[in-house]
Structure formats: C-alpha cells, structure tokens
C-alpha cells in the first residue's frame, strides 16, 4: 500500500526564497493555463486537453517577459497542469465544481517527482537547493518517496508530505464489535452507551476570532498592519483545525484498535449542511473526516467497516422489539416504545440498530466498504 507521511520543516533563508519563487511560478502557470482553457471554451467551444496545456506551458517559458519561469524546477510547473487536468475531469464527471484560480493568500504547494528531489541517508534535497531540508523527523520513512509535496499554510508554516510504499501490520483479531451513531451534542455515541462529547472548537475560539476579524476589517488594504492582523486570524483558524484533527485521530485510532467490526451510518453531509441553523455545528463536527479516517485505518489494520444505508430508520426503530415510530423530531432525546414499553436514549438506540444492521450486512456477505461512506 501507499500512504503519505507529513512532517514540518524549517527552511533556510535561501530555501525560503526558492520556495516562495516556486510557489509563485506554480500559481502563475496554473492560473494562466486555466484562463486560457476557459477562454478557448467560452469563445470557440474548444476543449483543451493536457497535451495542449503542456505545449502552452512551453510557449510561456520561451516568452521574453516570462524568462523567470526557468529559474525554478520545471517539475512542479508540469505537475500543476496534471492537477488541473484532474480538476477538470472531476468537474465533467459531476464530482466537483469548476476549477478556481489559486490565491497567494491561501495555502501554497508544489509537487516534486523523483527527478526533482533526492533522498539520501535520511536527508531530503530538492531541485535548485544544495543543502537538505531541515525536517523534524517524527518517524522514519518506510521507503524512498515516489513524490514529495511541499506546502506552506496561511500561517507561514512549512510542511513536506512524502508519498511512500509501506507494509501495513494487521492488528490481532478481537471479538469486539461496535455500532456508531454520529451527532452534534456528542461527536459519536456507541451501542454500549459511551458518549464522546463534542469539544466544539469553533465555538470555543469564536469570541477571540470575532475580535480579531473586526480588527482586521478596519485595517487599510495593502498595509503592513493588515498583514499582521490577517496572520493573527489565520493562526486562530489553524489552531481550530489542528485541535479538531488531533481529536479525530485519537478517537478513530482507539475505535479501530479495540474493535474488529465498526458499523457506521452513511450520511449526505452536503445536503445536511444546507440547514442554516445547524450548518456551522455540522461543519465543526467533521463527520466526513471522522468516517474517512475510520475507513483507511480499518483497511490498514485488517478491520471491517460496514456502512448502513442513509435511509435506515436507526433513530425511530426500537432496538428491543423492532417497532418503528412514524416521527422523531430532533428535540426528542428520550422516548418510550408504545409497543413494548422500553425506554430509549435516542443516540444509544440508534447505535444499537446500526450495529445490528451492520452485522447483518456482514453476515450476508454484501459489500461492507462502499465508497464514499459519507459524501462530504
């Protein structure tokens, strides 16, 4: 299997200047080719493929006004066209929106293939740089990377992602199984009654974020004070994202380590997030990322993931007798079955039904790992 190993690194002044120039060239090439392809289709209904885009890049590099494109490695420029081609493919297949222009205010990235970097004795060198990157190696790489992606976030932190082949180690088989119901009050609830709680990082930092955003709105465009204020806002967003990702990784790793079979509910997050009242809370809960992590970690560990149909009435179905309620508003958290008289906690009951349905799917030999589990 292949996976990416991400590390933070600290570039030297010369490397930082080289990377800034590389990011700028990648962004310029991507935006220029995107504008050219869009104009060709708008004016002449002509669809431009990757081969024509690559030829257009060659003409750009030969232009007297754009000779600075040759000062950086040609590999990231070529890779940006491949990414753009993938973006158009996803657009025409209906999987994403039309490709958008890249901004220098957001995350910057450049991808290097094997011809543009060198990995020797645990040190990583990139093209046009004679000294290795000062990487904080939190773990060793299992093999020589096939591609390396260098990125810089809005806060100014540098990261390198190494795409390597590795041999996953299956965990010991256990008899434990779990059904999981995701929610807002608790990020997830299991059939055993465990409730994870919801840290709500967006709400936690909302007051500080609002203050910094108001200060940012009063700064003059293009001023140094505005750049400083924008950086403070970006740091809050980075803090929220880092805290959320850390909590999700810890929760999913614990669930995979302890259970042989994990049953979850398929949800259409894109549709649910249209609810203006709950959209921010749903986005903060990151259900799509939660299930995505469970999926690939289960595959690596030799576990089974079962996705239940999104229309399965897990909350309205009595886990004791099978009676289905006609309606179950969101404000009803505890309910009593009119058929057998059993009292249910809404979320725990749903988790039990999800587990029962998941084990039934697994027993019948149907596909237990449909993709996507959650449309994020």
N, C-alpha and C positions, 0 to 999 in steps of 0.2 A: 504494500500500500504506500501511498504518498501523503505527506502532510507538511504543513508549513510551521517552521519554528521561528518565533518572533522575539527579537532582542532589541534593547535600547542601546544606542551607541552615541559617542560624543566626538564629533568631527573636529579636526584641527582647523585653524583659520583658512588654510589653503583648500582643504576638503570642503569646508562650508561654502566657500566662494564657488568651487567647482560644482557642487550640488545645486546651489542657487541658480547658476547658469544652466545646468542640465534641466532642472525643473522648468525654467522659463522657456527653453527651447522645446521641450516636450509639450508644454501648454500651447505655445505658438503654433507648432505643427498640427496639433490636434484641432485647434480652433480654425486654423486656415483651411485645412482639408475639409472639415465639417461645413464651413461656409461655402466652399467650392462645390461640394456634393449637393448641398441644399439648393444652391442657385441653379445647378445643372438640372435638377429635377423640377424646380419651380418654373424655369424659363423654357426648358426643352423636353420635359418629362423623360429625362435620361437618368438611368440608374448607374451609379459609379461603383465598380467593384474594388476589391483590394488591390489587384494588379494595376489598375489605372491610378489609384490613390498613391501607390508606391512610386509610379513613374512621375506623378505630380510632385512628390517629395523630392525626387532627384532634380527636377527643374527648379524647385525652390532653392536647393542648396547651391545651384550653379548661378543663381541671380547675384549680381554685384552688390545689391543692397542687403543681401542676407548671407554674406560670407561667414558671419559669426555662428551660423548653424554648424559649421565644420569644426568649431573649437571644442565641441563635446563629442562623446562617443555616439556613433550612428545607431547603435543597437536600441537604446531607449526610444529614439525617434521612430524607428521602424516598429517597435513593439506597441507604441501608442496607436499606430494605424491598425494593428491587429485587434487591439481592444475596441477601437471604433467600429471595426467590421463586426465584431461580436455584438456590440451595442445595437447596430442596425439589424443584425439577424434576430436578436431578441425582440426588437420593435416590430418587425414584419411578422413575427410569429405570435404577436399579441401578448408577449410576456413582460413588456416594459414600455415606458413612454419613449418619445422621440429623444435621441441623444442630445444632451445640452452642452453648452460651452463651459469650459473649465475656467475657474476664477483663481486669481493669485491670493485671494483672502482665505481660501479654504485649504483643505488637505492637498499637499503636493506629493507626487510619487513618480518614480522612474523604475522600469523593469530592465534588468540586465540578464542576458542569457549567458551560456557557458563561454562564449567568445569574448565577453566584455568584463569578466571578473576572474579571479584566481583564488582558490582556497588551498593554502599550503601550511601544513604543520599547525593547524588550528587558527590560522590568521587569514583574514579576508581582504583581498585587494580588488579595487575596482579600476576600470579603464581611466587613463589620464591621471592617475594618482600613484605615486611611488611608495607611499607608506601605507600600512594596513589600517583598517578602521579600528578605532578604539571601542570595541564592543564589550558590553557587560555580559559575559557568557554565563547565564544562569544554569545552563545544561549543555553538554557536548552534543554535537551533531552526529546522528547515526551514520551518515554517509555524506559524500560530496554533493553539494546542492546542484540541481539542474538549472534553476533560475534563482535570482536574487532580486527582491523588490525593496528599494529604499524609499522611505516616506518621511514626510515632515508634517506634523499636525498643526492645527491653528495656534497652538500654544508655543510652537517652536521646538518641540521635542523631535529627535530623530530616531527612527526605528528601521531595522533591517529584518526582512522576512525571507528565510531560506527554505526553499521547497526541496524536500529530500524524500528518498525512499526509506522505509523503516519496516521492521517486522513487529506487528502487534502481538502482545502477550495476552493470551486469554486468561481470564480470572477463574479461580476454582468454581466449579458448579455448586450452586446452592439451591435449596428447595423454596426459598422465599420468593414471593411474587407481590406486586403492588399495583393498585389502581390509583390513578392521579386525576384529580379534578382541579383545574386552574381557576383562579378567580382574582378579585381585586382586594377584598378585605384580607385574604391570605393568598400569597402567590400560588401556593398549591396545597391541597389537602389530600391525605392518603386514606385508603379504606380502613386503616387501623385507627383512625381518629387523630393522627398527627396533623397539626396546623402550623405551617411555616411562618405565618405572619407576613407582612409586607412592609419593607423599610421605607418605601415611598421617597426615594432620594430627590426626585424633582420637587416635591412639596417641602422637603427638609431644607433645601437651599433656595426656595422660592423668594423669600424676603431679601436675602443678600443679592440674589440675581436681579431682582426687580430694581433694587437701589443702584446697582452698577449699570444696568441698562438705561435708567433715567439719566444718570450722569453722562453716559456715552452719547445719548441723543442730543445733549446740549453742547457737545464739542464741535468745533469747526471742521468741516471736511478737509482732509489733507494735512491737518496739523499733527504735530508730534504728540500733543496731549490726547488727541483722538486715538492715535495708535496705541498709546499706553492704556487708555480706557477700554479699547477693544480687546486688548490682551487680557485684562482682568476678567472681562465677561467670558472669554474663551477658556480661561482657567477654571471657572465655575462649571462650565459645561463639561470640560474634560474630567473634573472631579466627579461629577454625577455619573458620567459614562463609565469611569474606572470602577467606582463603587458598585454600580449595578452589575458590571461584567464579573467582578470578583465574587459577588454573592451568588450569581448564577452558576459559575464554575464550581463553587464549593457545594452547592445544593445538588447539581446534576451528578457530580462525581460521587457523592455519598449515596444517591439513589442507585446508580449503576453498580457500585461496589457491593451493595447489600442485597440486591435483588437480581434473580435470574430472568424474570419476565417483568417488563414495565408496560403497563397499559395506560394510554392517554387518549384524550378526546381531540378529534380534528376540529379546528375552528377556522372560520374565514375572517381573519383579523382585518383585512382590508374593508370588509363590509361593516364589521362591528365598530371600527374606528370612526365611521361617519357619524356616530352618535355624538353630538356636540357636547353633551353633558359629561360623557364618560371618556371622550377621546384622549385627553391628556393622561388620565389614570391608566387606560388600556395601553397607551404607548409606553408609559413608565414601567408597566408590569413586564413587558418584553416576552410575551408568551411565545412568539415565533422563535426567538433566540433560545428560549428555555427548551423547547422541543427539538430544535436543531442540534443543540449540544447533547441532549439525550440520545438522539439518533446516531450521531457519529461515534459517541463514546460507547454506546451499546455494540456497534459494529466492531470497534477495536477490541472490546473486552469479551466478545463471544456471547453477548447477551441478546435477548429478543425484545424488539419493540413492536407493540401492537397499537394500531390507530383505529379508533372507533369512529363510525360514520357520524358526521356532524349533526345529522337529524335524529340521532338516537336520543330518546327522551330520558336521559340519565337522571335529571333532577326531579321529574314528575313521576318516575316509576318507583313503586315501593319495592325495596330490596328484600322484603320478607315474603310477600305474597304475590307480587307482580302486578298489582293494581296500578293503573295509570291515571293520574289526575288530569282533568281537562285543561286547567290553567294553573300556572305557578308564577305569579309576579315576582320581580326581583326583590321586593321588600319582604317577602316571606322567607325567613331563615329557618324556622322550625315549623313542622307540620305533622299532622296526625293522619294516618291512613284510615279512611272511612270503612274499608273492607275488613282489615284485621286488627285495627286499633293501635298499631305500632307507631311510636313517636320517632320522628326522624330529624336529625340535623341535615339541612339541605345539602351541604357540601360533602359531608361524610357519606350520606346516602348515595349521592351521585358517584363518588369514588368507588363505592362498593359495586354499583351497577356497571361502571366502566370496567372494573376488574373482571366481573363475571362475564361480560360480553367479550372482553379481550381473550380470556382463557377459552371461551367457546370458539372464537375465530381461530385461535392457535390449534385447538384440538381437531378442527375440521380441515386443517392443512391449507388454509387460504393464505393469500399474501399478507404477511404480518408487518411489512415495512413499506407501505405505499408512499410515493413521493408526489407532491410535497405533503407532509403531515399537516402543516399549518401554512396557509397562504399568507405570508407576512407582507 
